[in-house]
């Protein structure tokens, strides 16, 4: 198992926590100097806050832990390709690298719809790696949305 697969496993653990409480199952972990310094999962429904995405919550925690807003030296592992809001936060926090599991064809802002984190017009770009444990990440999302459809259409 590679280090990327290992840390994506930690992000999947967070995604499963979100699933268990009825949140869209996206999890994130931020690594600094080979140590997980922040973990989070989606909490939009629980907090009734549109910005309570796993990536933003993890970035906020990492900033608190490191006592700085620049997250240089950090890698973000997230189960699903970030949306435009989260991609913007990745750029603004100066994250070195982002690793994600499955693509987000409807809102992805790393490779799918937009290319925010590696846009040369912006003042920072993050190295990206896609597709780590993608089947597991996608399967969790599919299972979640299927269960939601089953409840609505018994």
C-alpha atoms as one frame of an Amber mdcrd trajectory, in Angstrom:
protein
   0.000   0.000   0.000   1.355   3.416  -0.968   1.299   6.389   1.391  -1.373
   8.003  -0.806  -3.565   4.900  -0.482  -2.971   4.820   3.288  -3.946   8.456
   3.839  -6.926   8.143   1.489  -8.045   5.357   3.819  -8.078   7.928   6.625
 -10.174  10.266   4.455 -12.547   7.354   3.740 -12.925   6.833   7.505 -14.085
  10.445   7.740 -16.447   9.998   4.782 -18.042   7.017   6.528 -18.653   9.192
   9.597 -20.519  11.639   7.361 -22.532   8.800   5.826 -23.507   7.528   9.285
 -25.097  10.869  10.202 -26.862  11.446   6.894 -24.313  13.805   5.366 -22.952
  13.465   1.843 -20.032  11.092   2.492 -16.969  13.178   1.788 -13.977  13.034
   4.083 -10.722  14.967   4.221  -7.383  14.631   5.993  -4.457  17.071   5.918
  -0.933  15.726   6.324   2.049  17.802   7.455   5.474  16.256   7.976   4.026
  12.726   7.675   1.442  13.409  10.405  -2.319  13.879  10.137  -2.924  17.338
  11.604  -6.569  17.763  10.562  -9.503  15.513   9.780 -13.034  16.421   8.812
 -16.154  15.277   7.036 -19.113  17.085   5.527 -21.394  18.750   8.079 -23.669
  20.945   5.938 -26.901  19.267   7.036 -25.872  19.022  10.693 -24.753  22.637
  10.955 -27.147  24.105   8.375 -24.125  25.874   6.924 -23.476  25.877   3.182
 -19.705  26.112   3.671 -19.337  23.129   6.034 -17.562  21.020   3.417 -14.978
  18.488   4.586 -12.124  20.324   2.855 -12.934  23.714   4.408 -13.362  22.249
   7.876 -10.032  20.424   7.559  -8.293  23.579   6.299  -9.656  25.553   9.260
  -8.420  22.901  11.683  -4.976  22.744  10.042  -4.642  26.531  10.309  -5.458
  26.331  14.027  -2.977  23.485  14.585  -0.144  25.180  12.685  -1.019  28.694
  13.913  -0.857  30.079  10.392  -3.041  30.483   7.336  -0.406  29.405   4.818
  -0.521  25.634   4.626   2.689  25.199   2.668   4.178  21.785   3.268   0.721
  20.234   3.564  -1.118  17.660   1.484  -4.906  17.412   1.447  -6.458  13.986
   0.934 -10.146  14.120   0.039 -12.444  11.361  -1.145 -14.158  13.376  -3.911
 -12.793  16.008  -6.283 -13.301  19.423  -4.641 -15.934  21.922  -5.759 -15.043
  25.491  -6.837 -15.404  26.849  -3.295 -13.060  24.238  -1.831 -10.613  24.493
  -4.740 -10.427  28.245  -4.106  -9.686  27.608  -0.439  -6.928  25.165  -1.415
  -5.306  27.843  -3.583  -5.769  30.571  -0.973  -4.274  28.424   1.788  -1.198
  27.727  -0.379  -1.597  23.956  -0.010   1.285  22.140  -1.733  -0.615  19.104
  -2.915  -4.099  17.671  -3.218  -4.913  13.986  -3.615  -8.479  12.957  -4.322
 -10.358   9.735  -4.844 -13.154   9.965  -7.399 -14.062  12.601  -9.942 -16.980
  14.970  -9.405 -18.427  15.403 -12.921 -21.157  17.820 -11.765 -19.080  20.182
  -9.616 -15.406  19.199  -9.800 -12.987  22.112  -9.872  -9.649  20.299 -10.091
  -9.998  18.381 -13.382 -13.652  17.729 -14.264 -15.374  21.075 -14.901 -12.787
  23.640 -13.869  -9.032  23.638 -13.310  -8.761  25.999 -10.362  -5.944  24.462
  -8.326  -3.535  24.373 -11.250  -4.640  27.520 -13.080  -1.528  29.452 -14.039
  -3.472  32.742 -13.904  -3.763  32.400 -10.128  -1.007  33.233  -7.657  -0.622
  29.624  -6.444  -0.974  26.166  -7.913  -1.181  22.845  -6.099   0.216  19.584
  -7.370  -2.654  17.138  -7.908  -3.035  13.379  -7.896  -6.395  11.895  -8.834
  -7.940   8.443  -8.676  -6.504   7.125  -5.404  -8.886   4.407  -4.140 -11.403
   5.879  -6.564 -13.662   2.819  -6.685 -14.140   2.837  -2.907 -14.772   6.577
  -2.859 -17.250   6.420  -5.749 -19.006   3.369  -4.325 -19.626   5.144  -1.009
 -21.162   8.102  -2.838 -23.302   5.834  -5.032 -24.510   3.871  -2.010 -25.440
   7.069  -0.201 -27.432   8.553  -3.074 -29.101   5.207  -3.850 -30.254   4.976
  -0.239 -31.655   8.500  -0.494 -33.576   7.586  -3.692 -34.888   4.387  -2.064
 -36.348   6.393   0.833 -38.073   8.816  -1.543 -39.399   6.062  -3.849 -40.325
   3.062  -1.669
